[in-house]
Amino acid sequence: MSRVRIVTDSTSDIPAELRQELGIEVVPLKVHLGTETFLDSVNIEPEQFYERLAQSSAPPTTSQPSPVDFVELYKRILSEDPEASILSIHLSSAMSGTYQSAVLARSLLEQDADITTIDSRSACYGFGQLVVLAAEAARDGKSKDEIVAMVEKARDNMVLYFLVDTLEYLQKGGRIGKASALLGSLLNIKPILSIDQEGSIYSIDKARGTKKAMARIMELMKKQVGDDRTLRVVVAHANAMPAAEELSASIRQHFQVSSLGYTSIGPVIGTHAGPGTVAVFALVE
């Protein structure tokens, strides 16, 4: 049986140590700050990015990898292990052309290259968790078909909510108008976002103040999964560890949790969500 190698992109926001432990290969997106361009979580880490963001007058922008970036990685993997099967899992195609770059790269390689691409229809650890599941299964010797079926099932049952601290970055990204952003900030409105089955971000609710917003997330999670199921949870944050710990404490209070970890929201996702964002990603076990 050929070995299954797992590829993702940097917006999965998987901690570096875990990527190394599981042998996950990553193609970085780019973030542009002023006249400088950085590779997401390669030559700029989240902490550095949020420091630079606070000092920057112009909003950062982001760009996707090219098909050539994927071709080079796929070729390297196949040169190391010609019998390898590659499973490449990426940021929602509704948010970025990254997935399409991976698909095009696959078509540019030889026909006998065994490469499967998956549109996660998610973002951040919403698909980072899927990538980790795939890598764990590959390590355990599962076949590519078994891993694909596992990933697709988990993708359709992911629990995920983003709590945005400020509307400023959603406004800069064109998702809401300036007047709405100003009014929301004055009223201390905290939007609660999620991702639909097509992979698009949408506003699911809002609350005045962080505590009420976190309480509302607990209500939404209970409605989605009940309170008698065991969850595998990761809480992500954009330079907001105290808020992440507060959210984690609430999750432990309301749900049975088999594991609970943390990760940082990287520069690309952070460009659009903004500092202070916290998010919960949970799989029902």
N, C-alpha and C positions, 0 to 999 in steps of 0.2 A: 504494500500500500504506500502510495507516495505521501510525502509529508505535506501538510497544509500550512502555508505561510500566510499570515494576516497582515494586511496593509490598511492604513487609514489616513486621515489628514489631520492637521494640527488642531482643528476646531473641535475634535473629540475631547480635548482637554484632559487626557489621561496623564496622571503624574509620571514623570520621567522614570522613576525607579520601577514602577509597575510595567511600563512599556519595555524596559530593559529585561526585567525578570521574565516576561512572557514572550519576548522576541517580536514585539509588534513594530512593524516598519511604518514610518510617518512621512508623508509629503506635506511640507509646510505651505500655508497661505502666506500672503505678504500684508504688512501693515505699513502705511505711509504716514510719517509724522513730519510735517513741514517738507523740507527737501530731502529727508532721509527715508530710506526704505529698509525695513527689517523683515527677517523671516520669523514668523509667528512661533514663539517659544523655542527658537533656535539661538538667535543672537539678540533677542530681547525677551526677558522673562516677565511674567505678569506684574511683579512688584515694580520693576523698572518702568514698565509701560504706564502704570497708574501714576507714578511719580511724574513722568514726562507729560502725561495727559493733564495733570493739575497745573502745569506750568505753561501749557501750550495755548496760544490764542486762537489758532485755526484748528478745526476738528480733524481728527485723523481719518484716513480712508483705507479701504482694504481691497485686495485683488486676489483672484484665484490662481492656482497653479496652472501651468500650461500642459497640454498633452505630452510634450517632450519631458517634462519633469516626471511624469508617471512612466513613460517609456524607459527612461534611464533607470528608475528604481526597479521596474519589472525585469529589465534585462540583467541587472546586477543580481537579483534574487535567482533568476534562472541560470546564470553563469555559475553561481555557487552551488546550486542544486537543480540540475536539468530536469529531474523528475518531479519537481515541486508542483503542487497545485496552489494557485494564489487566490485568496478571497479578499476583495478590496471593498471596504465599507466606508461610505462617505456622507458628508453633510447634505442635508435635504436639497434636492434639485430645485425646489421652489424658492430657496434662499440664495443659491449660488450655482455657478456653472462648474464647480469642482467635480461633481459626479460625471458630468458630460465629458470633461477632460479625461477622466479615467476610462470611460467607455470608448472614446476616440483612440486613446493610447492602446487599448486592447486590440482594436481593429487594425492598428498599424503594425502589430507584431505578427510573427508567423502563425499560421492557422493552428498548428499543433500546440501552441502555448496554452496551458490550461489556466485561464483567468476568468473568474466570475466577479462581476461588480454588483453591489447592492446599494440602492438609494435608501438611506436610513430613514428618510422622511422625518428627520429630527435634527437637533443641534446640541452642542456642548456634550455633557455627560449623558444626555438623552440618548445619544448613540455611542458615546464612549463606553457605557455599560454593556452595550451589545458587542462592541469590539472586544472587550475584556472577556465576555462570555465565550466568544468565538475562539479567542486565543487559549483560554483554559481548556476548551474542548479539543482544540488542535494538539495541545500538549498531552492530553489524555488519550490521543490516538484515534479520535473520531474521524470519520470520513468527511469529505467536503460537503456531500449531500446532506449528511446528518447535521453538520454545523449550519448550513444554510437554512434548513427547516427550523432549527432551534432559534436562530437569529430572527427569522421572519415571525415566528410565534411570539417571541419576546417583544419585538418591535410593535406588534399590534396590541400589546398589553402593558406598555410602559406608562407609569404614573409620573407626570412631570409638571411642575409649576415654577414660574419665575416671578419673583417679587422685585419690582424695579424701584429703586430708591428715589430717583429723580426722573422727571419727564423730559429733561433737557436733551438727552441723547436720542430719545425716540423722535423728538422734534427735529433735531439736526439731521437725522436719517430720513426725514420726510414721512414718518409714520403717523404723526399727529400734527395739527396746526400750531402756530406760535401762540395764538390766543388761548387754546386749550391747555397748552403746556404752562403758560403763565398762571392761568386760573387754578390749574391743578396744583401747582407749586404753592400758591398762596393758601390753598385749602388743605395742604399736607396730604394730598391724594396719593395713594400708593397703588399703582396698577398691578393686577395679578394676570400674568400672561401664561398661555399654554401653546401647544402645537397641535394642529388638527391632523386627521388621518391622511391628508394630502401633503403634509409637511410644511404648512404655512403657520406663522405665528399669528395668534389672535388674542384679543383681550377678553378674558373670561369673567373678570369682575374687578372691583376696585374697593378700597376702604380708606378711611381717614386714619392715618397713623400706622406705624409698623406693627404694633401689637394686635390691632384689630385685623390687619391684613394677614398676619400669621395665623390667627384664630380662624379666619375664613378659609385659609388653605387647608387646615385640619378638617374643616367641615367638608370641603370639596373632596379631599382624599377619602374620608369615610364614606361619602356618597358613592365614590368610584369603586372602592375595594372592600368596604365594610370595616369593622374593627376587630375581626377575629382571624385575619389572615396574617401570615408572617411575611415581612418585607425585607428585602436587601436594599439598603439605602445609601446613596451618596449625596451629600450636600455640597453645592458649589458656591463660591462667593467671589465677588470682584472687589478685592482689597477690603473685605468686610467680615473678618473672622468673628468678632463679637456677635454680629447678627446671625452668622452661620451657626454658632454655638447655641444661641437662643432658639433658633428654628429646630436644631437637632434635639434639644431638651424637650421641646413641645412634641416632636415626633415620637420620642421614647415614651412620653407620658400617655400618648393616645394609641400607639400601635405596638404590636409585637415585632421586634426587630432582630433579625439574625446577624446582621452586620451593619455598621454605620461608619462611613469614612468621609473624608473631605477632599476637595480638589479646588484649584483656583480656576476661575474663568479667565481664559487667555486673552491676549490683545485683540484678536479679530472679533470674537464674540463680545468682548468688553467695549470695543468701539461702538457697537450698536446698542448694547444694554446699559452701559455706563457704570462707573464705580458705585459701590454700595449695593449692587444687585446681589440677591441670594436666590438659590434655586434648589429644589428637591427633585431627585430622580430616584424612583423606586421600582423594583421588580417584585411581583408577587411570587412567592415560592410555593 
